């Protein structure tokens, strides 16, 4: 089981953009989004192989309340959280993302 994880810059950017979006819609909603992302990351850290593979070595774990997936890869017992992507994003476009190619060969 993986013991460590890192929130990659791409994931931090995804989260920041989503927090801004939700906070503009309703005060406090951005904080609720962060709370849910943090809960999902803890679940991933506890049981990283629980969630399905969806692209090469990348796995996705759906958030419960918000229409997002946490995207991550496990390498040498280390978890890299690659992104937090809206479920509407085109999977074909995701493959072109440089972070996907960096962590999932």
C-alpha atoms as one frame of an Amber mdcrd trajectory, in Angstrom:
protein
   0.000   0.000   0.000   1.267   3.456  -0.836   2.180   5.465   2.242   2.907
   8.880   0.743   1.305  11.225  -1.749   2.009  14.494  -3.488  -0.446  16.993
  -4.886   1.126  17.866  -8.246   1.082  21.495  -9.486  -1.501  20.553 -12.122
  -3.869  19.263  -9.419  -3.329  22.380  -7.311  -4.233  24.496 -10.344  -7.373
  22.427 -11.021  -8.481  22.767  -7.406  -7.807  26.504  -7.272  -9.804  27.141
 -10.459 -12.722  25.074  -9.168 -12.695  26.766  -5.761 -12.861  30.176  -7.445
 -15.716  28.990  -9.680 -17.777  27.612  -6.782 -17.022  30.530  -4.464 -18.294
  32.948  -7.145 -21.565  31.022  -7.251 -22.098  30.805  -3.494 -19.957  31.968
  -0.593 -18.533  28.979   1.258 -19.115  26.509  -1.565 -15.455  26.662  -2.564
 -14.493  25.599   0.950 -16.941  22.721   0.776 -15.328  21.652  -2.502 -11.857
  21.667  -0.879 -13.176  19.643   2.064 -14.542  16.989  -0.273 -11.324  16.873
  -2.307  -9.322  16.422   0.907 -11.583  13.579   2.045 -11.166  11.826  -1.286
  -7.386  12.226  -1.179  -7.354  10.640   2.298  -9.415   7.714   0.966  -6.968
   7.338  -1.916  -4.002   7.415   0.491  -5.585   4.698   2.648  -6.573   2.369
  -0.215  -4.901   3.541  -3.432  -5.745   0.422  -5.441  -9.456   0.645  -4.575
 -10.251   2.866  -7.534 -10.228   1.719 -11.176  -7.598   2.296 -13.800  -8.874
   4.506 -16.590  -5.779   5.430 -18.603  -2.553   3.441 -18.624  -1.448   3.668
 -14.977  -3.818   6.468 -13.954  -6.742   5.830 -11.649  -9.798   7.958 -10.983
 -11.815   8.400  -7.832 -15.125  10.244  -8.044 -16.091  12.922  -5.584 -19.514
  12.342  -4.031 -21.077  15.791  -4.083 -19.283  17.525  -6.942 -18.998  16.235
 -10.544 -15.222  15.741 -10.398 -12.710  12.908 -10.429  -9.425  12.875  -8.556
  -6.856  11.503 -11.004  -3.766   9.821  -9.609  -0.993   7.346 -10.316   0.924
   5.003  -8.029   4.658   4.567  -8.620   6.989   2.779  -6.216   4.552   3.049
  -3.276   4.120   6.788  -3.872   0.872   8.428  -4.992   0.927  11.395  -7.361
  -2.369  13.281  -7.469  -2.238  14.445 -11.091  -5.463  16.372 -11.361  -8.982
  17.031 -10.149 -10.982  17.020 -13.355 -14.608  17.778 -14.096 -16.400  14.665
 -15.322 -17.451  16.433 -18.531 -13.855  16.682 -19.818 -13.253  14.717 -23.005
 -11.191  11.574 -22.226  -9.414  11.886 -25.578  -8.247  15.366 -24.598  -7.078
  14.114 -21.223  -4.586  11.780 -22.872  -2.925  14.813 -24.441  -2.358  16.397
 -21.030   1.357  16.563 -20.319   0.883  15.462 -16.707  -0.848  12.283 -17.855
   2.051  11.431 -20.104   4.593  12.263 -17.395   3.126   9.889 -14.811   1.401
   7.253 -16.951   3.516   5.560 -19.566
